Amino acid sequence: CALQKTVESSQYVSSSMMELQSLLTSHLTPAHLQYFAKWLRWIFLEWNAAKSVKVNVCDIWKVDSRKREESGRCLTNMSIDFESTGDDCAIVKFKRKSGSPIKSVFAKGDMVIVSTERNLALAMGPVEMADGKSIDILLSKQSARLKSGSTFILDKYESFSTYSSNLCSIGLLMGNEIH
């Protein structure tokens, strides 16, 4: 309603929608409405940009890992360099098996799916650190039981659920209830 109220002309909005807009946004000032409209636009722009990358999780089993790496969606030929285990999680450091530098496609917070050529999605977790030499991934203790001598593939996992969460958060902020 806030986006429609600030962006669309009232001539295109039905009278029942206008009533609903007024009911749901009457407590907001024009400055608040502009603020929320900006955030909504940014979320949708980011969402559309992410969708244009066309990363599908099904590519993990449909597209050869070398082609995925060439397109900047994964890292191949990775091995476990170090593992630090805590109470319920572990940070696993991966590096190139050959020792060559990594052109990282990951940033801190990106979700990664860990696979081998034969076994897909052995583990999944966020990137803790990535540089030209290695990449650290936070895994649950259970999923961190990866075989040290194996060769791994690290695929970037794009989830669109974060956009839904951001939209819900904007909706909660706009509400007239005290949180």
Biotite code that builds the C-alpha atoms (Angstrom):
import biotite.structure as struc

atoms = struc.array([
    struc.Atom([0.000, 0.000, 0.000], chain_id="A", res_id=1, res_name="CYS", atom_name="CA", element="C"),
    struc.Atom([2.797, 2.433, 0.869], chain_id="A", res_id=2, res_name="ALA", atom_name="CA", element="C"),
    struc.Atom([4.588, 1.789, -2.390], chain_id="A", res_id=3, res_name="LEU", atom_name="CA", element="C"),
    struc.Atom([1.399, 2.142, -4.376], chain_id="A", res_id=4, res_name="GLN", atom_name="CA", element="C"),
    struc.Atom([0.466, 5.301, -2.485], chain_id="A", res_id=5, res_name="LYS", atom_name="CA", element="C"),
    struc.Atom([3.816, 6.967, -3.190], chain_id="A", res_id=6, res_name="THR", atom_name="CA", element="C"),
    struc.Atom([4.450, 5.686, -6.708], chain_id="A", res_id=7, res_name="VAL", atom_name="CA", element="C"),
    struc.Atom([1.182, 5.193, -8.554], chain_id="A", res_id=8, res_name="GLU", atom_name="CA", element="C"),
    struc.Atom([-1.267, 7.847, -9.599], chain_id="A", res_id=9, res_name="SER", atom_name="CA", element="C"),
    struc.Atom([-4.595, 7.628, -7.778], chain_id="A", res_id=10, res_name="SER", atom_name="CA", element="C"),
    struc.Atom([-6.437, 7.464, -11.092], chain_id="A", res_id=11, res_name="GLN", atom_name="CA", element="C"),
    struc.Atom([-5.187, 3.865, -11.533], chain_id="A", res_id=12, res_name="TYR", atom_name="CA", element="C"),
    struc.Atom([-6.162, 2.719, -8.039], chain_id="A", res_id=13, res_name="VAL", atom_name="CA", element="C"),
    struc.Atom([-9.634, 1.430, -7.182], chain_id="A", res_id=14, res_name="SER", atom_name="CA", element="C"),
    struc.Atom([-11.637, 3.159, -4.462], chain_id="A", res_id=15, res_name="SER", atom_name="CA", element="C"),
    struc.Atom([-11.495, 0.075, -2.238], chain_id="A", res_id=16, res_name="SER", atom_name="CA", element="C"),
    struc.Atom([-7.700, 0.022, -2.589], chain_id="A", res_id=17, res_name="MET", atom_name="CA", element="C"),
    struc.Atom([-7.559, 3.738, -1.730], chain_id="A", res_id=18, res_name="MET", atom_name="CA", element="C"),
    struc.Atom([-9.568, 3.023, 1.444], chain_id="A", res_id=19, res_name="GLU", atom_name="CA", element="C"),
    struc.Atom([-7.213, 0.199, 2.380], chain_id="A", res_id=20, res_name="LEU", atom_name="CA", element="C"),
    struc.Atom([-4.185, 2.432, 1.718], chain_id="A", res_id=21, res_name="GLN", atom_name="CA", element="C"),
    struc.Atom([-5.581, 5.136, 3.985], chain_id="A", res_id=22, res_name="SER", atom_name="CA", element="C"),
    struc.Atom([-6.419, 2.648, 6.715], chain_id="A", res_id=23, res_name="LEU", atom_name="CA", element="C"),
    struc.Atom([-2.973, 1.031, 6.694], chain_id="A", res_id=24, res_name="LEU", atom_name="CA", element="C"),
    struc.Atom([-0.816, 4.128, 6.180], chain_id="A", res_id=25, res_name="THR", atom_name="CA", element="C"),
    struc.Atom([-2.697, 6.949, 7.938], chain_id="A", res_id=26, res_name="SER", atom_name="CA", element="C"),
    struc.Atom([-0.221, 6.947, 10.853], chain_id="A", res_id=27, res_name="HIS", atom_name="CA", element="C"),
    struc.Atom([2.743, 7.538, 8.495], chain_id="A", res_id=28, res_name="LEU", atom_name="CA", element="C"),
    struc.Atom([4.037, 10.949, 7.483], chain_id="A", res_id=29, res_name="THR", atom_name="CA", element="C"),
    struc.Atom([4.949, 11.708, 3.845], chain_id="A", res_id=30, res_name="PRO", atom_name="CA", element="C"),
    struc.Atom([8.620, 11.449, 4.875], chain_id="A", res_id=31, res_name="ALA", atom_name="CA", element="C"),
    struc.Atom([7.983, 7.951, 6.273], chain_id="A", res_id=32, res_name="HIS", atom_name="CA", element="C"),
    struc.Atom([6.224, 6.918, 3.068], chain_id="A", res_id=33, res_name="LEU", atom_name="CA", element="C"),
    struc.Atom([9.121, 8.181, 0.947], chain_id="A", res_id=34, res_name="GLN", atom_name="CA", element="C"),
    struc.Atom([11.592, 6.340, 3.181], chain_id="A", res_id=35, res_name="TYR", atom_name="CA", element="C"),
    struc.Atom([9.716, 3.053, 2.834], chain_id="A", res_id=36, res_name="PHE", atom_name="CA", element="C"),
    struc.Atom([9.190, 3.542, -0.908], chain_id="A", res_id=37, res_name="ALA", atom_name="CA", element="C"),
    struc.Atom([12.975, 3.954, -1.331], chain_id="A", res_id=38, res_name="LYS", atom_name="CA", element="C"),
    struc.Atom([13.674, 0.771, 0.628], chain_id="A", res_id=39, res_name="TRP", atom_name="CA", element="C"),
    struc.Atom([11.083, -1.168, -1.318], chain_id="A", res_id=40, res_name="LEU", atom_name="CA", element="C"),
    struc.Atom([12.552, 0.010, -4.616], chain_id="A", res_id=41, res_name="ARG", atom_name="CA", element="C"),
    struc.Atom([16.067, -0.961, -3.482], chain_id="A", res_id=42, res_name="TRP", atom_name="CA", element="C"),
    struc.Atom([14.905, -4.422, -2.410], chain_id="A", res_id=43, res_name="ILE", atom_name="CA", element="C"),
    struc.Atom([13.182, -5.011, -5.757], chain_id="A", res_id=44, res_name="PHE", atom_name="CA", element="C"),
    struc.Atom([16.206, -3.696, -7.692], chain_id="A", res_id=45, res_name="LEU", atom_name="CA", element="C"),
    struc.Atom([18.509, -6.030, -5.779], chain_id="A", res_id=46, res_name="GLU", atom_name="CA", element="C"),
    struc.Atom([16.083, -8.915, -6.277], chain_id="A", res_id=47, res_name="TRP", atom_name="CA", element="C"),
    struc.Atom([15.934, -8.326, -10.037], chain_id="A", res_id=48, res_name="ASN", atom_name="CA", element="C"),
    struc.Atom([19.719, -8.000, -10.268], chain_id="A", res_id=49, res_name="ALA", atom_name="CA", element="C"),
    struc.Atom([20.156, -11.296, -8.420], chain_id="A", res_id=50, res_name="ALA", atom_name="CA", element="C"),
    struc.Atom([17.603, -13.022, -10.651], chain_id="A", res_id=51, res_name="LYS", atom_name="CA", element="C"),
    struc.Atom([19.451, -11.816, -13.755], chain_id="A", res_id=52, res_name="SER", atom_name="CA", element="C"),
    struc.Atom([22.542, -13.771, -12.689], chain_id="A", res_id=53, res_name="VAL", atom_name="CA", element="C"),
    struc.Atom([20.519, -16.909, -13.454], chain_id="A", res_id=54, res_name="LYS", atom_name="CA", element="C"),
    struc.Atom([22.155, -19.148, -10.851], chain_id="A", res_id=55, res_name="VAL", atom_name="CA", element="C"),
    struc.Atom([19.972, -22.186, -10.353], chain_id="A", res_id=56, res_name="ASN", atom_name="CA", element="C"),
    struc.Atom([20.678, -24.764, -7.699], chain_id="A", res_id=57, res_name="VAL", atom_name="CA", element="C"),
    struc.Atom([19.859, -27.465, -10.288], chain_id="A", res_id=58, res_name="CYS", atom_name="CA", element="C"),
    struc.Atom([22.991, -26.380, -12.199], chain_id="A", res_id=59, res_name="ASP", atom_name="CA", element="C"),
    struc.Atom([24.991, -28.292, -9.585], chain_id="A", res_id=60, res_name="ILE", atom_name="CA", element="C"),
    struc.Atom([23.940, -31.556, -11.207], chain_id="A", res_id=61, res_name="TRP", atom_name="CA", element="C"),
    struc.Atom([23.137, -30.295, -14.707], chain_id="A", res_id=62, res_name="LYS", atom_name="CA", element="C"),
    struc.Atom([26.190, -28.162, -15.578], chain_id="A", res_id=63, res_name="VAL", atom_name="CA", element="C"),
    struc.Atom([29.784, -29.415, -15.489], chain_id="A", res_id=64, res_name="ASP", atom_name="CA", element="C"),
    struc.Atom([31.746, -27.966, -12.551], chain_id="A", res_id=65, res_name="SER", atom_name="CA", element="C"),
    struc.Atom([34.444, -26.519, -14.842], chain_id="A", res_id=66, res_name="ARG", atom_name="CA", element="C"),
    struc.Atom([31.791, -24.578, -16.777], chain_id="A", res_id=67, res_name="LYS", atom_name="CA", element="C"),
    struc.Atom([30.264, -23.330, -13.515], chain_id="A", res_id=68, res_name="ARG", atom_name="CA", element="C"),
    struc.Atom([33.714, -22.162, -12.412], chain_id="A", res_id=69, res_name="GLU", atom_name="CA", element="C"),
    struc.Atom([34.345, -20.414, -15.746], chain_id="A", res_id=70, res_name="GLU", atom_name="CA", element="C"),
    struc.Atom([31.097, -18.499, -15.281], chain_id="A", res_id=71, res_name="SER", atom_name="CA", element="C"),
    struc.Atom([32.111, -17.456, -11.746], chain_id="A", res_id=72, res_name="GLY", atom_name="CA", element="C"),
    struc.Atom([29.618, -19.597, -9.848], chain_id="A", res_id=73, res_name="ARG", atom_name="CA", element="C"),
    struc.Atom([31.874, -22.086, -8.092], chain_id="A", res_id=74, res_name="CYS", atom_name="CA", element="C"),
    struc.Atom([35.406, -23.120, -7.166], chain_id="A", res_id=75, res_name="LEU", atom_name="CA", element="C"),
    struc.Atom([36.691, -26.560, -8.179], chain_id="A", res_id=76, res_name="THR", atom_name="CA", element="C"),
    struc.Atom([39.681, -28.655, -7.134], chain_id="A", res_id=77, res_name="ASN", atom_name="CA", element="C"),
    struc.Atom([39.462, -27.556, -3.501], chain_id="A", res_id=78, res_name="MET", atom_name="CA", element="C"),
    struc.Atom([40.833, -29.443, -0.496], chain_id="A", res_id=79, res_name="SER", atom_name="CA", element="C"),
    struc.Atom([40.458, -29.082, 3.253], chain_id="A", res_id=80, res_name="ILE", atom_name="CA", element="C"),
    struc.Atom([43.409, -27.173, 4.676], chain_id="A", res_id=81, res_name="ASP", atom_name="CA", element="C"),
    struc.Atom([42.314, -26.789, 8.286], chain_id="A", res_id=82, res_name="PHE", atom_name="CA", element="C"),
    struc.Atom([39.312, -27.418, 10.496], chain_id="A", res_id=83, res_name="GLU", atom_name="CA", element="C"),
    struc.Atom([38.493, -25.652, 13.751], chain_id="A", res_id=84, res_name="SER", atom_name="CA", element="C"),
    struc.Atom([35.686, -27.313, 15.685], chain_id="A", res_id=85, res_name="THR", atom_name="CA", element="C"),
    struc.Atom([33.547, -25.678, 18.359], chain_id="A", res_id=86, res_name="GLY", atom_name="CA", element="C"),
    struc.Atom([30.630, -27.023, 20.415], chain_id="A", res_id=87, res_name="ASP", atom_name="CA", element="C"),
    struc.Atom([28.060, -27.186, 17.623], chain_id="A", res_id=88, res_name="ASP", atom_name="CA", element="C"),
    struc.Atom([29.845, -25.850, 14.543], chain_id="A", res_id=89, res_name="CYS", atom_name="CA", element="C"),
    struc.Atom([33.131, -25.941, 12.689], chain_id="A", res_id=90, res_name="ALA", atom_name="CA", element="C"),
    struc.Atom([35.027, -23.546, 10.464], chain_id="A", res_id=91, res_name="ILE", atom_name="CA", element="C"),
    struc.Atom([36.505, -25.460, 7.546], chain_id="A", res_id=92, res_name="VAL", atom_name="CA", element="C"),
    struc.Atom([39.278, -23.799, 5.524], chain_id="A", res_id=93, res_name="LYS", atom_name="CA", element="C"),
    struc.Atom([39.472, -24.809, 1.866], chain_id="A", res_id=94, res_name="PHE", atom_name="CA", element="C"),
    struc.Atom([42.341, -24.096, -0.521], chain_id="A", res_id=95, res_name="LYS", atom_name="CA", element="C"),
    struc.Atom([43.228, -25.165, -4.064], chain_id="A", res_id=96, res_name="ARG", atom_name="CA", element="C"),
    struc.Atom([44.583, -28.683, -4.127], chain_id="A", res_id=97, res_name="LYS", atom_name="CA", element="C"),
    struc.Atom([47.295, -27.460, -6.496], chain_id="A", res_id=98, res_name="SER", atom_name="CA", element="C"),
    struc.Atom([48.154, -24.568, -4.176], chain_id="A", res_id=99, res_name="GLY", atom_name="CA", element="C"),
    struc.Atom([47.428, -22.055, -6.935], chain_id="A", res_id=100, res_name="SER", atom_name="CA", element="C"),
    struc.Atom([45.689, -18.765, -6.050], chain_id="A", res_id=101, res_name="PRO", atom_name="CA", element="C"),
    struc.Atom([41.916, -18.552, -5.858], chain_id="A", res_id=102, res_name="ILE", atom_name="CA", element="C"),
    struc.Atom([39.950, -16.046, -7.867], chain_id="A", res_id=103, res_name="LYS", atom_name="CA", element="C"),
    struc.Atom([37.248, -15.907, -5.242], chain_id="A", res_id=104, res_name="SER", atom_name="CA", element="C"),
    struc.Atom([33.640, -15.590, -6.288], chain_id="A", res_id=105, res_name="VAL", atom_name="CA", element="C"),
    struc.Atom([32.558, -15.469, -2.654], chain_id="A", res_id=106, res_name="PHE", atom_name="CA", element="C"),
    struc.Atom([32.164, -12.728, -0.083], chain_id="A", res_id=107, res_name="ALA", atom_name="CA", element="C"),
    struc.Atom([31.631, -13.027, 3.654], chain_id="A", res_id=108, res_name="LYS", atom_name="CA", element="C"),
    struc.Atom([28.067, -14.150, 4.313], chain_id="A", res_id=109, res_name="GLY", atom_name="CA", element="C"),
    struc.Atom([27.521, -15.837, 0.933], chain_id="A", res_id=110, res_name="ASP", atom_name="CA", element="C"),
    struc.Atom([25.972, -19.297, 1.211], chain_id="A", res_id=111, res_name="MET", atom_name="CA", element="C"),
    struc.Atom([28.059, -22.142, -0.182], chain_id="A", res_id=112, res_name="VAL", atom_name="CA", element="C"),
    struc.Atom([27.148, -25.717, -1.082], chain_id="A", res_id=113, res_name="ILE", atom_name="CA", element="C"),
    struc.Atom([30.032, -28.171, -0.604], chain_id="A", res_id=114, res_name="VAL", atom_name="CA", element="C"),
    struc.Atom([30.096, -31.161, -2.983], chain_id="A", res_id=115, res_name="SER", atom_name="CA", element="C"),
    struc.Atom([32.429, -33.620, -4.656], chain_id="A", res_id=116, res_name="THR", atom_name="CA", element="C"),
    struc.Atom([32.115, -34.776, -8.264], chain_id="A", res_id=117, res_name="GLU", atom_name="CA", element="C"),
    struc.Atom([30.309, -37.903, -7.039], chain_id="A", res_id=118, res_name="ARG", atom_name="CA", element="C"),
    struc.Atom([28.383, -36.587, -4.022], chain_id="A", res_id=119, res_name="ASN", atom_name="CA", element="C"),
    struc.Atom([26.339, -33.421, -4.254], chain_id="A", res_id=120, res_name="LEU", atom_name="CA", element="C"),
    struc.Atom([25.479, -31.077, -1.399], chain_id="A", res_id=121, res_name="ALA", atom_name="CA", element="C"),
    struc.Atom([27.419, -32.768, 1.380], chain_id="A", res_id=122, res_name="LEU", atom_name="CA", element="C"),
    struc.Atom([27.284, -29.584, 3.426], chain_id="A", res_id=123, res_name="ALA", atom_name="CA", element="C"),
    struc.Atom([26.084, -26.005, 3.276], chain_id="A", res_id=124, res_name="MET", atom_name="CA", element="C"),
    struc.Atom([27.108, -22.925, 5.204], chain_id="A", res_id=125, res_name="GLY", atom_name="CA", element="C"),
    struc.Atom([28.052, -19.250, 5.056], chain_id="A", res_id=126, res_name="PRO", atom_name="CA", element="C"),
    struc.Atom([31.459, -17.908, 4.080], chain_id="A", res_id=127, res_name="VAL", atom_name="CA", element="C"),
    struc.Atom([33.351, -16.609, 7.102], chain_id="A", res_id=128, res_name="GLU", atom_name="CA", element="C"),
    struc.Atom([36.400, -15.367, 5.187], chain_id="A", res_id=129, res_name="MET", atom_name="CA", element="C"),
    struc.Atom([37.595, -15.429, 1.583], chain_id="A", res_id=130, res_name="ALA", atom_name="CA", element="C"),
    struc.Atom([40.895, -14.251, 0.125], chain_id="A", res_id=131, res_name="ASP", atom_name="CA", element="C"),
    struc.Atom([43.194, -15.212, -2.738], chain_id="A", res_id=132, res_name="GLY", atom_name="CA", element="C"),
    struc.Atom([44.589, -18.212, -0.861], chain_id="A", res_id=133, res_name="LYS", atom_name="CA", element="C"),
    struc.Atom([41.669, -19.850, 0.935], chain_id="A", res_id=134, res_name="SER", atom_name="CA", element="C"),
    struc.Atom([38.009, -19.716, 1.857], chain_id="A", res_id=135, res_name="ILE", atom_name="CA", element="C"),
    struc.Atom([36.606, -20.428, 5.336], chain_id="A", res_id=136, res_name="ASP", atom_name="CA", element="C"),
    struc.Atom([33.087, -21.827, 5.616], chain_id="A", res_id=137, res_name="ILE", atom_name="CA", element="C"),
    struc.Atom([31.056, -22.190, 8.812], chain_id="A", res_id=138, res_name="LEU", atom_name="CA", element="C"),
    struc.Atom([29.423, -25.617, 8.903], chain_id="A", res_id=139, res_name="LEU", atom_name="CA", element="C"),
    struc.Atom([27.366, -27.489, 11.454], chain_id="A", res_id=140, res_name="SER", atom_name="CA", element="C"),
    struc.Atom([29.467, -30.010, 13.335], chain_id="A", res_id=141, res_name="LYS", atom_name="CA", element="C"),
    struc.Atom([27.429, -32.796, 11.726], chain_id="A", res_id=142, res_name="GLN", atom_name="CA", element="C"),
    struc.Atom([27.987, -31.597, 8.161], chain_id="A", res_id=143, res_name="SER", atom_name="CA", element="C"),
    struc.Atom([31.647, -30.773, 8.816], chain_id="A", res_id=144, res_name="ALA", atom_name="CA", element="C"),
    struc.Atom([32.508, -34.479, 8.682], chain_id="A", res_id=145, res_name="ARG", atom_name="CA", element="C"),
    struc.Atom([34.055, -34.181, 5.246], chain_id="A", res_id=146, res_name="LEU", atom_name="CA", element="C"),
    struc.Atom([36.864, -36.531, 4.190], chain_id="A", res_id=147, res_name="LYS", atom_name="CA", element="C"),
    struc.Atom([40.185, -34.692, 4.314], chain_id="A", res_id=148, res_name="SER", atom_name="CA", element="C"),
    struc.Atom([41.728, -36.281, 1.207], chain_id="A", res_id=149, res_name="GLY", atom_name="CA", element="C"),
    struc.Atom([38.739, -35.538, -1.039], chain_id="A", res_id=150, res_name="SER", atom_name="CA", element="C"),
    struc.Atom([38.542, -32.972, -3.815], chain_id="A", res_id=151, res_name="THR", atom_name="CA", element="C"),
    struc.Atom([35.675, -30.539, -3.265], chain_id="A", res_id=152, res_name="PHE", atom_name="CA", element="C"),
    struc.Atom([33.565, -28.161, -5.303], chain_id="A", res_id=153, res_name="ILE", atom_name="CA", element="C"),
    struc.Atom([32.238, -25.011, -3.627], chain_id="A", res_id=154, res_name="LEU", atom_name="CA", element="C"),
    struc.Atom([29.104, -23.644, -5.312], chain_id="A", res_id=155, res_name="ASP", atom_name="CA", element="C"),
    struc.Atom([27.552, -20.274, -4.590], chain_id="A", res_id=156, res_name="LYS", atom_name="CA", element="C"),
    struc.Atom([23.957, -20.676, -3.444], chain_id="A", res_id=157, res_name="TYR", atom_name="CA", element="C"),
    struc.Atom([21.646, -17.787, -4.215], chain_id="A", res_id=158, res_name="GLU", atom_name="CA", element="C"),
    struc.Atom([18.532, -17.760, -2.087], chain_id="A", res_id=159, res_name="SER", atom_name="CA", element="C"),
    struc.Atom([15.705, -15.388, -2.793], chain_id="A", res_id=160, res_name="PHE", atom_name="CA", element="C"),
    struc.Atom([14.179, -15.943, 0.653], chain_id="A", res_id=161, res_name="SER", atom_name="CA", element="C"),
    struc.Atom([16.218, -13.029, 2.044], chain_id="A", res_id=162, res_name="THR", atom_name="CA", element="C"),
    struc.Atom([14.224, -10.636, -0.106], chain_id="A", res_id=163, res_name="TYR", atom_name="CA", element="C"),
    struc.Atom([10.965, -11.921, 1.357], chain_id="A", res_id=164, res_name="SER", atom_name="CA", element="C"),
    struc.Atom([12.407, -11.463, 4.844], chain_id="A", res_id=165, res_name="SER", atom_name="CA", element="C"),
    struc.Atom([13.452, -7.894, 4.018], chain_id="A", res_id=166, res_name="ASN", atom_name="CA", element="C"),
    struc.Atom([9.983, -7.098, 2.670], chain_id="A", res_id=167, res_name="LEU", atom_name="CA", element="C"),
    struc.Atom([8.383, -8.522, 5.828], chain_id="A", res_id=168, res_name="CYS", atom_name="CA", element="C"),
    struc.Atom([10.721, -6.415, 7.974], chain_id="A", res_id=169, res_name="SER", atom_name="CA", element="C"),
    struc.Atom([9.724, -3.264, 6.060], chain_id="A", res_id=170, res_name="ILE", atom_name="CA", element="C"),
    struc.Atom([6.070, -4.188, 6.587], chain_id="A", res_id=171, res_name="GLY", atom_name="CA", element="C"),
    struc.Atom([6.621, -4.617, 10.324], chain_id="A", res_id=172, res_name="LEU", atom_name="CA", element="C"),
    struc.Atom([8.411, -1.269, 10.563], chain_id="A", res_id=173, res_name="LEU", atom_name="CA", element="C"),
    struc.Atom([5.523, 0.435, 8.800], chain_id="A", res_id=174, res_name="MET", atom_name="CA", element="C"),
    struc.Atom([2.922, -1.006, 11.134], chain_id="A", res_id=175, res_name="GLY", atom_name="CA", element="C"),
    struc.Atom([1.200, 1.083, 13.770], chain_id="A", res_id=176, res_name="ASN", atom_name="CA", element="C"),
    struc.Atom([1.937, -1.419, 16.542], chain_id="A", res_id=177, res_name="GLU", atom_name="CA", element="C"),
    struc.Atom([4.726, -1.018, 19.080], chain_id="A", res_id=178, res_name="ILE", atom_name="CA", element="C"),
    struc.Atom([7.364, -3.769, 18.726], chain_id="A", res_id=179, res_name="HIS", atom_name="CA", element="C"),
])
